């Protein structure tokens, strides 16, 4: 399906209101609070996850150069920068990229050497994800920070949001690796002594890998299992845990796929690992308040330099 520039820039009077996104949908992306969560629910996630990822041939299009790998990498890089700038939840960044990939699977952006269509899509996807997950969402103008080359009018972004919503059939509550991480972490560490570290480290690895197009070959449950195995490498107690153990965490996991994803993650994450093995201590329950940046005014003029 083609994407029309005129469609994006046409007038559409719709309010910038996250209320349109608050339907009675199943909360697929929230964490499970207990390791004893009903196995039937986990099986349901496994069964449904395929509906929230691009088609199986999507990542192959990058290898055949039917899709621009560098353009996607720059878009994901910008999304991660804004996520850090506003201290958004990791899930917000992942959902943004998920929306972007699912849109690109079924829609072709207009060719533009300047790169504005991809930037507009990135802003729209991040805006939708923030409305889904964040208690405080910056305005559409304030969202365009961290090297945004073009500053789009809110009405233009809203139009793009509707195009994305249509392409996704309004299914924004995606099943992601974060839907499985807590479950698998509890299965790996039934004492919950190291689950906090395992979840945090796996989350870090996932975000450091989502720019890689080859990562798209794997489904969320496989990514969660593989990244937890990588996280477990930092804890001597779990050094013997392997893909065969991970496959037993729930029905539907494939040992071969976990091994393949694990090796890919290891290759990509090696440069991001700390030089010294982190000292892991038993988990202590500490409550803290998330500090967030304020949403100040931003200029509506274009930036002279950009990562886009």
N, C-alpha and C positions, 0 to 999 in steps of 0.2 A: 504494500500500500504506500503510495507516495505522500509526501508531506508538502503542503503548499505554503509558501511564504506569505501569500495574501491572506490565507486563513489565520495565520498567527498574528498578523498585524491588523486584522479587521476589528471593528468595534464590537465589544460585548460588554454589556453592563451587568457585572456580577460583583458582589461585595467580597472583600478579602476577609472571609469569615470561616474559621476552622469548624464551625458548627455543622457545615454540610458533610463533614467527614465522620460524625459521631453517630453512626447507626448501630443497630444491635448485631454486631458481628462477633464471631468467636475470637477470643483473644489468643491467637496462635503464637504470638511473639513473646508473650510474657514467660517469666521463669517459673519452674515448678518449685514449690516450697518444701516438698518432702521427697526423699528417695523412694518412699513406698507408693509413689504415684501410680495409679491404676495402669497396668500394662496395656490395657485396651486403648487408653488415651494415647500412649506412646505409639502404638501400632497405627492409630488414626493419623498421627502426625507424619509417620513414614509413608503412609498411603497417599496423603494429600500433598506432600512437599513438592511433588513433580509439577503441580499446578501453579507453583509460584517461582519457577525458574524459566529461563529462555529455552527454546527447543534444543534438542540434543546436538544439532548441527551448528549452533550459534558460534561456539568458540572456533569451529573449523573455518568459519568465514574470515576470521582474522588471519589464519594461516594462508588462506588463498588470496588475501588482500582484498576481499570483497568489502571488508570493513576496515577502517583505519585504526590500527592498534595504538598509534601514538596519540591520536585525538582522544581516544577513550582514556588512556593513561593520564593525560593532562586534565581531563575532566574529573577523574577520580581523585587525582592529587589536589585539585582545587576544593573538592567536596571535603576532603580530610582536613585541609587547612582551615576551612570555615568551621568544621566540627570542633577543632581545637580552639579556635578563636573564641567561639561562644560557649565552649565547654558543653557541647551537646553530648547526649548519650552515644555510646558506640553503636547502638542499634539504629540510631538516626542516620548515621553515615552509611551503614550497611544497607538500610532500606532505600536510601537515595540511589545507591549504585544498582540495587536490585530493580528499582523502577526504571532507571536509565537503560539497563540491559534488556529488560522485557519490552520496552518501547522500541529499541533499535532492532529487536528481533523481527518485529512485524511492520515497522515503518522505516522508510528511507528518508533521511534528511536531505534538503537541497544542497547541491554542491556549492561551497563557498570557501574560497581560499582564506578568507579572513577568520573563519571559524566561529562566526556568531551563532549559527544554528545550534551547534553542540553546546555552546555556552548557555544559550537560552534554555535548552533542554535540561542542562545540569542545574540551573537555578530553579526551574520548575519542580524538578524531582526532589531537590533538597528542601524546598518550601513545603511540599506535600508531606515528606517524611517528618519534618519538624512539627507540622501541625498534628501529626499522628502521635508523636512521642514526647514532645517537650511541653512543660507547663508554661513556659514563656517563649514566645516566638517573635523574633525581630520582624520589622516591617519588610516588605519586599525590596525596598531601596536599601535598608540597612543590611539585608542579607548579602548584598553584592559587594563583598569586601575581599581582602586577601588576593589582590592582583587581578580582579575582574577587568577585562579589557574594555567591555561595553557595559553601559548601565541602561537596562531596559525599564520602560515605564511599567508600573504595576499592572495596567490593563493588558499589556502585551504578555506579561508573565501569567496572568490569570487565564488568558486564552490558551497558552501553552499547557497550563495545568489541566484544563478541561480535555485537551487532546490526549494528554498522558492518561487521565482517568478513563477516557473512552478506550484507549488501547489496552489498559489493564482490566477493563470491565469492572472498574471501581473496586477491585480486590486489592486493598492496600495492606490489610493485616496479613502480611506474608509470613510463611514459615521460613525461618532462617536458622543458621547454626546456633544462634542464641536461644532458640526454642529447645535445644537438646543439651546444651553445655552443662547446665546445673544437674540434669538427670544423670548424665554420664559421669560427671565429677563425683556425685554421691555413690554411684556404682563402683567407681575406682577407689574411692576413699570412704568407706562406710562409717568410719569414725568421725568424719568431717573435720579432722585435724588440719588438713591441708587444702580443703576444697576452695577456700578463699583465694589462695595463691594459684591453684590450678585454673580456676575460672578467669582470674585476672590475666594470667599469662597467656591462656588460650585466646582471650579476647584481643590482646595485643598482637598476637601472631595473625589472627584473622584480618585485622585492619591493615597490617603490614603486607598482606598478600592480595588484597582485593584489586589492586591495580593490574595484577598479572592475568592476562586473558586465559591462560591455561587453567587457572583456578576454576573457570566456568564449567569445566568438564565434570565437576563433582557436585553432588547434591548436598544440601545443608547438613543432613545427618552424618554423612561421610566426612565433611569438613570439620564438624564438631569433634568427631572421634579422633581424626588425625591430629588436629591441633592440641587436643588434650594429651595425646601420646607424646607430642613434642614438649608440652609443658611438664609432663611427668619425668622427662629426662633430667630435669634440674633437681629432682628429689631422689636421693639414693635408694630410698625405701621402695620406689616404684620402678627401679631400673630394669626389672625383669618383665615388666608389663609390655606386651606386644600387640600386634594387630589381631592375633587369634583371641586374646583376652577381650579386646575391644569389640570384636564381632559378636561376642556373647552378651553385650550390654542390651541389645534389643533385636528382635527379629527384623530382617530387612537389610541389615548391614552386610556388606561384602568385604571379606578379608583382603582380597586382591585390590579392590578399589581403595580401601583404607591405606594399604601399603603404598600404592601409587601416589595417593594424595599426600601421604606422610613424606615421601621422598621429595616431592615437589616443594612442599612447605619447608623442608630442611634446606633445600638448595636456595630458596629465596630468603629465608629468615636468617641464614648464617651471618650475613652482614649486619643484621639488626640485633644480634644477640650481644649481651654485655661481655666484655673481655674476661671478666672474672665470673666464675660460677656464683650466682646469687646465693646468699645465705638464707635458707628457708627455715623459719621457726614455726612451731605450732601456732595455729590461728588463735588470736585473741579477739574477742568481740569488742569493737570500738565503734562508737557512733560519731559521725562527722557531718558537717553541713557542707553541701556542695556550693562552692563559690562560683558565681556566674558574672560574666561581664555585663555591663549595662549596655543598653541598645541606644547608642548615641546617634546623632545626625550624621549622614554621609553625604558627600558631594554627588551631584547628579552628572558630573562631567566624567569623561573617559580617563582611565589611567594610562600614562604613557608607556609603562612597562607591565608585562603580564606573563603569567605562566601558562595562560591558555594558548 
